[in-house]
Amino acid sequence: MKIFEELINDERMRQDEKWGEQNHHPAIWLAILTEELGELSTEILNRSLYSRMTEMQTELIQVAAVCKAMWESGKRNGWM
């Protein structure tokens, strides 16, 4: 079983393959992150009702990967 960091790195690679290198303003990153947090929230609520642990874990990895992407963008662009 992959560890959390490997899952995050795999998701980051998937994001880069899909969207290319992303260099957004922090406000745009916040909007992206908020959207991902909303999806995680939905899955957590669904899990309590329907026991959907796999979907919840997938969304949690996506939230972490977006945080990592935001950090990477900030380092590349000098706002962090």
C-alpha positions in Angstrom: 0.0 0.0 0.0 1.3 3.4 -0.9 2.0 5.9 1.8 0.3 9.3 2.0 3.3 11.2 0.4 3.4 8.8 -2.5 -0.3 9.2 -3.1 0.1 13.0 -3.0 3.0 12.9 -5.5 1.0 10.6 -7.8 -1.9 13.1 -7.7 0.4 16.0 -8.4 1.8 14.2 -11.5 -1.8 13.6 -12.6 -2.7 17.2 -12.1 0.4 18.4 -14.1 -0.4 16.0 -16.9 -4.0 17.3 -17.1 -3.4 21.0 -16.6 0.3 21.6 -17.1 2.3 23.8 -14.8 -0.1 26.1 -12.9 1.1 29.5 -11.8 -2.0 31.2 -10.3 -2.3 34.2 -8.0 -2.9 33.1 -4.4 -6.6 34.1 -4.6 -7.1 31.7 -7.5 -5.3 29.0 -5.6 -7.7 29.6 -2.7 -10.7 29.2 -5.0 -9.3 25.9 -6.3 -8.6 24.7 -2.8 -12.0 25.7 -1.6 -13.6 23.8 -4.4 -11.6 20.7 -3.5 -12.5 21.1 0.2 -16.1 21.3 -0.7 -15.8 17.9 -2.5 -14.1 16.5 0.6 -16.8 17.8 2.8 -19.4 16.2 0.6 -17.7 12.9 0.8 -17.3 13.1 4.6 -21.0 13.7 4.9 -21.8 10.9 2.5 -19.4 8.6 4.3 -21.3 9.0 7.5 -24.5 8.1 5.6 -23.2 5.6 3.1 -19.8 4.4 4.3 -17.9 5.7 1.2 -14.4 5.7 2.6 -12.6 5.3 -0.7 -14.1 8.4 -2.2 -13.3 10.4 1.0 -9.7 9.3 0.8 -9.4 10.3 -2.9 -10.7 13.8 -2.1 -8.4 14.1 0.9 -5.4 13.3 -1.4 -6.6 15.9 -3.9 -6.8 18.6 -1.2 -3.3 17.8 -0.1 -2.0 17.8 -3.7 -3.6 21.2 -4.4 -1.9 22.5 -1.3 1.4 21.2 -2.6 0.7 22.7 -6.0 0.0 26.1 -4.5 3.2 25.9 -2.4 5.2 25.0 -5.6 3.6 27.8 -7.5 4.4 30.3 -4.7 8.1 29.2 -4.7 8.4 29.5 -8.5 6.7 32.9 -8.6 8.3 34.5 -5.6 5.2 35.1 -3.5 6.2 32.6 -0.9 
